[in-house]
Amino acid sequence: MLLLWTVSVPAAPPIATPEDLGGPLFTPLGAERSGNDSGTIPAWEGGLSAPPDDYDRLRHETDPFPDDPVLYAVTAENLADHADHLSEGQKALLQAHPDTWRMNVYRTRRTASYPDWVYQAVQENARNAELVTQGKGGVRNARVSSPFPIPQTGVEIIWNHNLRWRGIRVKRTNGQAAVTRKGRYSVALTELDIGFPYGVREATPFTRKYPNLMIGYRSRTIEPSFLSGDGGLIIEPIDQTVSPRKSWLYTRALKRVVRTPTFGHGMPGNNTDGLRTVDEFELFNGSPYMFEWTLLGKRELLIPYNAYRIHSSDLSYKDILHRDHINPDLVRFERHRVWVVEGRLRDGMRHIYGRRVFYVDEDSWQVSVSDSYDLEGNLWRTAMAHGLNYYTVPVHLSTLEVFHDLVEKRYYVDGLDNRRVPYEFLEGADPREFSPNALPYYVR
């Protein structure tokens, strides 16, 4: 039986105006610039914008804070002392593995930062952006990044996460592993090429022609070898009530591109062994229309942050993947302010989750922790995104996402790339590359 604790009601955040963004009270993205009263959360001072002296571009990002000590560890034994700073899923995970799982807490460093032109676009969004069909469809009059830096509703925060700036084009190798109860796993490797036309600095003829296009996502399988040569393409619109998500598949066996059925929401993700849904990639993605979203306020939470240690090029899969959870020695938790958003499944909609609670980092608009409940209201799964600042861009992204099934007592990880080529951030893409006709050439 999982024990649950009650926590204090999240505090109402201070109210900003568009002119306040980037001023003495609020960061350019809408976070509170000041620290907290206890001093455990510092003021935001611009974040990281340059690499450390020992950074090697051929390796993963170097830890800028290698000498930071562990301040304390949260365990099953002392979790009641820290309950106000834990999600229900985090508490349940500690209780499920009392002898092996702990949360090492470090000094909070508010490192999230972005280019100045992204900040300027967010300020414009604060003045101009509007929800379409109460947010069920999408947004309009927004560009580049999060449309609602001064959110008033839960669905606005969901759109801030969905449309947060993640670069213009990113290439990466992605490793996935579904770990059994006995600690066994095999790693599936996929090469990803993701374009973000919404995130371009200046509109292009293509983005003017297709203003509803948010993401182009193509992939090709590297391992296992029997799937090598397969690939996929997903075109993600902003407003899916106007144009639904489209996806195509190329398989070595068929030697042709086929349009796939509806791909999204509560369906199990590829290579996840059913431990993660399609709409849990990045902890949430896709249209928010299936859920009724409520903004519960802000609170302080222990979340994975500055995850440079687990991001290291020196680690093997064995170093990271333990039987019941990832290696706690490699995980850095910090106390940050988060927006708390609850989603409840709308009447008539079908999904495996009846309720979801997202904890969204105020400095990046990334969902950092997610707790998911079944249709009977029981806590089922918890997930955490291990974020860091890719300081050569700069941009805050997750390097690893970890999903725990508290009932099956198994977990799944997405983002293993330690022995692979680091993220490659590019300035643009030919739209023709993200087309069904181009998919066979990419996969080969």
QUIZI-V769220 format. One record per residue. N is the residue number from 1. RES is the residue in one letter. PHI is phi in whole degrees, -180 to 180 (NA if undefined). D_FIRST is the distance of its C-alpha to the first C-alpha in Angstrom with 1 decimal. Layout:
[[N	RES	PHI	D_FIRST] [N	RES	PHI	D_FIRST]]
This chain:
[[1	M	NA	0.0] [2	L	-92	3.8] [3	L	-87	6.4] [4	L	-119	9.6] [5	W	-114	13.1] [6	T	-91	16.3] [7	V	-129	19.3] [8	S	-64	23.0] [9	V	-66	24.7] [10	P	-56	26.3] [11	A	-76	30.0] [12	A	-76	32.8] [13	P	-74	34.7] [14	P	-65	38.4] [15	I	-98	40.6] [16	A	-114	42.9] [17	T	-119	45.9] [18	P	-54	47.0] [19	E	-71	49.7] [20	D	-77	47.1] [21	L	-64	45.5] [22	G	83	46.6] [23	G	-93	48.0] [24	P	-71	47.2] [25	L	-102	44.0] [26	F	-133	42.4] [27	T	-75	42.2] [28	P	-61	43.9] [29	L	-96	40.6] [30	G	102	39.7] [31	A	-76	37.4] [32	E	-70	38.1] [33	R	-72	40.6] [34	S	-74	40.1] [35	G	-83	37.4] [36	N	-92	35.1] [37	D	-66	36.3] [38	S	-80	34.5] [39	G	84	36.1] [40	T	-77	32.9] [41	I	-115	33.7] [42	P	-82	37.4] [43	A	-71	39.9] [44	W	-80	40.3] [45	E	-121	43.7] [46	G	107	44.1] [47	G	72	41.6] [48	L	-85	42.7] [49	S	-137	45.7] [50	A	-146	47.2] [51	P	-76	46.1] [52	P	-66	46.3] [53	D	-62	49.5] [54	D	-93	48.0] [55	Y	-70	46.6] [56	D	-118	47.7] [57	R	-63	47.7] [58	L	-85	47.3] [59	R	-122	43.9] [60	H	-70	40.7] [61	E	-55	40.7] [62	T	-75	41.2] [63	D	-69	38.9] [64	P	-74	40.9] [65	F	-129	38.9] [66	P	-67	38.7] [67	D	-98	39.2] [68	D	-63	36.4] [69	P	-86	34.4] [70	V	-71	30.7] [71	L	-78	30.4] [72	Y	-167	27.0] [73	A	-120	23.7] [74	V	-93	20.3] [75	T	-129	17.7] [76	A	-62	14.3] [77	E	-70	16.5] [78	N	-113	18.4] [79	L	-64	16.4] [80	A	-61	16.6] [81	D	-72	20.4] [82	H	-120	20.3] [83	A	-58	17.7] [84	D	-67	20.7] [85	H	-116	21.6] [86	L	-129	18.4] [87	S	-80	16.9] [88	E	-62	13.4] [89	G	-67	13.2] [90	Q	-63	14.9] [91	K	-63	12.5] [92	A	-64	9.5] [93	L	-66	12.0] [94	L	-62	13.0] [95	Q	-69	9.7] [96	A	-70	9.4] [97	H	-132	13.0] [98	P	-66	13.9] [99	D	-91	17.0] [100	T	-127	18.6] [101	W	-100	17.7] [102	R	-148	19.5] [103	M	-116	21.3] [104	N	-77	25.0] [105	V	-106	26.6] [106	Y	-116	30.3] [107	R	-55	33.1] [108	T	-78	32.9] [109	R	-127	35.7] [110	R	-86	36.4] [111	T	-92	38.1] [112	A	-60	37.8] [113	S	-155	41.4] [114	Y	-146	43.4] [115	P	-62	47.1] [116	D	-60	49.2] [117	W	-68	50.0] [118	V	-69	46.3] [119	Y	-60	46.1] [120	Q	-63	49.3] [121	A	-66	47.8] [122	V	-64	44.7] [123	Q	-65	47.0] [124	E	-63	49.0] [125	N	-61	45.8] [126	A	-59	45.0] [127	R	-85	48.3] [128	N	-115	48.4] [129	A	-68	45.1] [130	E	-138	44.1] [131	L	-76	41.3] [132	V	-105	42.3] [133	T	48	41.0] [134	Q	54	38.6] [135	G	88	37.1] [136	K	-67	36.1] [137	G	-94	39.0] [138	G	-178	39.8] [139	V	-135	42.0] [140	R	-138	45.7] [141	N	60	48.1] [142	A	-130	45.8] [143	R	-153	46.4] [144	V	72	45.2] [145	S	-147	41.8] [146	S	-53	39.4] [147	P	-82	41.2] [148	F	-128	39.6] [149	P	-68	39.5] [150	I	-120	39.5] [151	P	-73	36.7] [152	Q	-117	36.5] [153	T	-135	33.8] [154	G	-65	30.7] [155	V	-68	32.5] [156	E	-63	35.1] [157	I	-70	32.6] [158	I	-60	31.4] [159	W	-69	35.0] [160	N	-61	35.5] [161	H	-68	32.9] [162	N	-60	34.4] [163	L	-105	37.9] [164	R	-59	37.6] [165	W	-74	40.3] [166	R	-125	39.4] [167	G	99	42.9] [168	I	-105	45.5] [169	R	-154	44.8] [170	V	-131	42.5] [171	K	-114	42.7] [172	R	-158	40.0] [173	T	-103	38.6] [174	N	-117	34.9] [175	G	-105	32.7] [176	Q	-124	29.4] [177	A	-146	27.0] [178	A	-102	24.0] [179	V	-90	22.4] [180	T	-78	21.0] [181	R	-63	18.3] [182	K	-90	21.3] [183	G	87	22.7] [184	R	-90	25.5] [185	Y	-164	27.0] [186	S	-130	30.3] [187	V	-98	31.6] [188	A	-95	33.2] [189	L	-110	35.9] [190	T	-133	37.3] [191	E	-90	40.2] [192	L	-113	39.7] [193	D	-135	42.4] [194	I	-122	41.4] [195	G	-108	43.9] [196	F	-121	43.4] [197	P	-61	46.5] [198	Y	-63	45.0] [199	G	-91	45.0] [200	V	-70	48.7] [201	R	-68	50.8] [202	E	-123	53.6] [203	A	-61	53.7] [204	T	-113	55.3] [205	P	-54	57.1] [206	F	-68	54.1] [207	T	-70	51.6] [208	R	-69	54.0] [209	K	-73	54.3] [210	Y	-125	50.6] [211	P	-70	49.0] [212	N	-89	45.8] [213	L	-87	44.9] [214	M	-102	42.0] [215	I	-141	41.2] [216	G	-113	42.7] [217	Y	-132	40.5] [218	R	-127	41.8] [219	S	-145	40.3] [220	R	-141	41.5] [221	T	-81	39.6] [222	I	-103	40.6] [223	E	-137	38.2] [224	P	-71	37.4] [225	S	-63	41.1] [226	F	-72	41.0] [227	L	-106	39.9] [228	S	-60	42.3] [229	G	102	44.7] [230	D	-89	42.3] [231	G	-161	41.8] [232	G	-147	40.8] [233	L	-141	41.8] [234	I	-128	40.0] [235	I	-112	41.9] [236	E	-107	39.7] [237	P	-84	41.4] [238	I	-77	40.6] [239	D	-98	41.0] [240	Q	-83	39.5] [241	T	-80	40.8] [242	V	-91	44.3] [243	S	-142	43.6] [244	P	-73	40.4] [245	R	-58	39.0] [246	K	-118	41.2] [247	S	-144	40.4] [248	W	-135	42.5] [249	L	-133	42.0] [250	Y	-119	44.5] [251	T	-119	44.0] [252	R	-62	46.3] [253	A	-68	46.5] [254	L	-82	47.7] [255	K	58	49.7] [256	R	-157	49.5] [257	V	-91	47.4] [258	V	-126	45.5] [259	R	-75	43.9] [260	T	-95	40.2] [261	P	-64	38.4] [262	T	-50	36.3] [263	F	-125	34.2] [264	G	166	31.4] [265	H	56	28.5] [266	G	-83	25.6] [267	M	-70	27.3] [268	P	-67	25.9] [269	G	-73	27.9] [270	N	-63	30.4] [271	N	63	29.3] [272	T	-105	25.6] [273	D	56	24.4] [274	G	76	22.7] [275	L	-92	20.4] [276	R	-149	22.5] [277	T	-84	24.4] [278	V	-58	28.1] [279	D	-83	27.7] [280	E	-102	25.3] [281	F	-59	28.2] [282	E	66	28.8] [283	L	72	25.4] [284	F	-159	27.4] [285	N	-153	30.7] [286	G	93	32.9] [287	S	-67	33.7] [288	P	-87	31.4] [289	Y	-67	32.7] [290	M	-75	29.6] [291	F	-121	27.6] [292	E	-95	28.5] [293	W	-101	28.2] [294	T	-126	27.9] [295	L	-84	28.8] [296	L	-94	26.6] [297	G	118	28.7] [298	K	-125	28.6] [299	R	-153	26.6] [300	E	-97	26.5] [301	L	-139	23.9] [302	L	-85	23.6] [303	I	-129	24.5] [304	P	-63	26.0] [305	Y	-157	29.8] [306	N	48	33.0] [307	A	-82	31.4] [308	Y	-71	34.7] [309	R	-67	33.4] [310	I	-77	31.1] [311	H	-89	34.0] [312	S	-63	36.5] [313	S	-68	39.0] [314	D	-84	38.7] [315	L	-90	35.2] [316	S	-102	34.5] [317	Y	-59	31.4] [318	K	-63	30.5] [319	D	-64	30.6] [320	I	-93	28.0] [321	L	-93	25.6] [322	H	-98	23.4] [323	R	-64	21.0] [324	D	-105	17.6] [325	H	-172	19.2] [326	I	-71	22.7] [327	N	-65	24.6] [328	P	-66	23.6] [329	D	-66	27.2] [330	L	-98	28.5] [331	V	-104	26.5] [332	R	-112	27.9] [333	F	-105	26.0] [334	E	-137	28.1] [335	R	-88	27.8] [336	H	-135	29.3] [337	R	-81	29.6] [338	V	-132	28.0] [339	W	-82	28.4] [340	V	-110	25.2] [341	V	-126	25.6] [342	E	-108	23.4] [343	G	-118	24.2] [344	R	-117	23.5] [345	L	-60	24.7] [346	R	-71	28.1] [347	D	-59	29.0] [348	G	88	30.5] [349	M	-94	29.0] [350	R	-117	27.0] [351	H	-159	24.4] [352	I	-76	21.0] [353	Y	-103	19.6] [354	G	-93	19.8] [355	R	-151	19.3] [356	R	-137	20.0] [357	V	-125	20.4] [358	F	-110	23.0] [359	Y	-116	24.1] [360	V	-110	27.8] [361	D	-58	29.9] [362	E	-68	32.8] [363	D	-87	35.3] [364	S	-132	34.9] [365	W	65	33.2] [366	Q	-93	30.8] [367	V	-66	27.2] [368	S	-98	25.6] [369	V	-139	21.9] [370	S	-137	20.2] [371	D	-114	16.8] [372	S	-122	16.6] [373	Y	-119	14.8] [374	D	-78	15.3] [375	L	-71	17.7] [376	E	-95	15.3] [377	G	92	14.3] [378	N	-90	10.8] [379	L	-61	10.7] [380	W	-119	11.8] [381	R	-138	14.2] [382	T	-137	15.8] [383	A	-139	19.4] [384	M	-138	22.0] [385	A	-103	25.8] [386	H	-94	27.7] [387	G	-93	30.9] [388	L	-156	34.3] [389	N	-92	37.9] [390	Y	-81	40.2] [391	Y	-74	43.0] [392	T	-79	45.9] [393	V	-88	45.3] [394	P	-91	43.6] [395	V	-159	40.3] [396	H	-98	36.6] [397	L	-139	34.5] [398	S	-85	31.4] [399	T	-94	32.1] [400	L	-150	28.7] [401	E	-122	25.7] [402	V	-124	22.3] [403	F	-121	19.7] [404	H	-111	16.1] [405	D	-95	14.1] [406	L	-75	10.5] [407	V	-87	9.9] [408	E	-75	13.1] [409	K	57	12.7] [410	R	-133	16.3] [411	Y	-145	18.6] [412	Y	-136	22.0] [413	V	-123	24.8] [414	D	-134	27.9] [415	G	121	31.0] [416	L	-63	31.8] [417	D	-151	35.5] [418	N	-60	36.2] [419	R	-99	39.0] [420	R	-115	40.3] [421	V	-63	42.8] [422	P	-63	41.6] [423	Y	-50	41.2] [424	E	-115	44.6] [425	F	-97	45.3] [426	L	-116	48.2] [427	E	-88	50.3] [428	G	-173	50.6] [429	A	-151	50.7] [430	D	-76	53.0] [431	P	-54	51.3] [432	R	-66	52.8] [433	E	-67	50.5] [434	F	-102	47.6] [435	S	-133	49.0] [436	P	-57	48.4] [437	N	-66	52.0] [438	A	-86	51.2] [439	L	-59	48.0] [440	P	-60	49.7] [441	Y	-70	51.7] [442	Y	-67	48.7] [443	V	-66	46.7] [444	R	-71	49.7]]
